[in-house]
Amino acid sequence: MALSIINIYVNVNGTSTRFFNVLAAILTVAEGTTVLATAFLDDSGNAATAFPVVTNDYYNLLINGVLQEGNSYTISATELILTVLLAQLQQELHWY
């Protein structure tokens, strides 16, 4: 199954914010693959301009509905960076 749906759930001070991205084309994933925040939509269907920055709160990343390990990605205000090796990601996607 190709990488096609990316969801990011952000919890800041008890308030959840969700971002959603259905990829228009197959995303070739390698160490350091980046997806810009502006490629995501928020719950209202509006284009995101940035992700909330968290310090004592958390992000949850789901790829094709599968929750990803916290060390497999980083999120900044402007982008999602996949830090997992391609083989690990492919293995996870085959389970889905």
N, C-alpha and C positions, 0 to 999 in steps of 0.2 A: 504494500500500500504506500503510495506517495505521500509525502508530507503535504497536508492540504489545509488543516484548520489549526490555528494557534489561538489559544485563549490565555489571557493574563488576568488574574484576580489580585487586586491590591487591597490590603487592609491597612488603613491609616487611622489611628485613634478610634478604632471600633467601627469605622465607616468603610464599607466595601465599594470598590470601583472595579468595573470589568471592562476589558478591551478584547476585541474580537477581530480576527483576520482570516478570511478564506482566500488562500493564495490563488491568483489568476493563472499561474504557471508553476510547473514543478520547480521547487527550490532545491538547488544542489547544496547539500550541507557538508561543510568541512569545519575543522577547528577554527573558531573565530567568525563563523557566518553571522552576519548582522542583518537585522530587520529593523528599519526605522520606525519610531513611534507614529509617524505620520501615515504609515501603512495600515494602521489599526482604526477601527470604529469603536465608539463608546456605546453604552447601553441604549442611547437615544438614536443611534445610527449616524451620529456626527463624526467627522474625521477627527482623530486625536491630534493634538498639537504637541503633547508631551505626556510622559508617564509621571505620576506622583513619585516624589523621592521619599523613601522610607528610611528611618533610622532605627526605631525600636519596634517597628511593625513588620509586615512580611508581604512577599509576592508568592503566588502559586502560578506555575506555568503548566498548561496542559497542551499537549500536541496530539491531535487526533483523539482527544478525550482521555489521554493517559497522563496522569500527574508525573512531572519530571522531578528528578532529584535536585535538591538545592544547589549542588555544586556543578550541575550540568549547564548552567546559564548565569549570566549577570544582566541586570537591568539598570539602566541609567535613565535620566529624564528624557533622553533623546533616542534610545535604542535598546533592543534586545540583542544580546550576543550569546550565541550558542557556544559553549566551551567544552562540549563533549565531543569525543572522536566519532567520526562517521560510523564506524562499525558498531559502536554502542547504540547509537540512535537507530540504526537499521534493525538491530536486534529487538529493541523496544517496540518499534512499529510493527514487526512481524507478529508480536503477541496480540496486537489489537485486532 
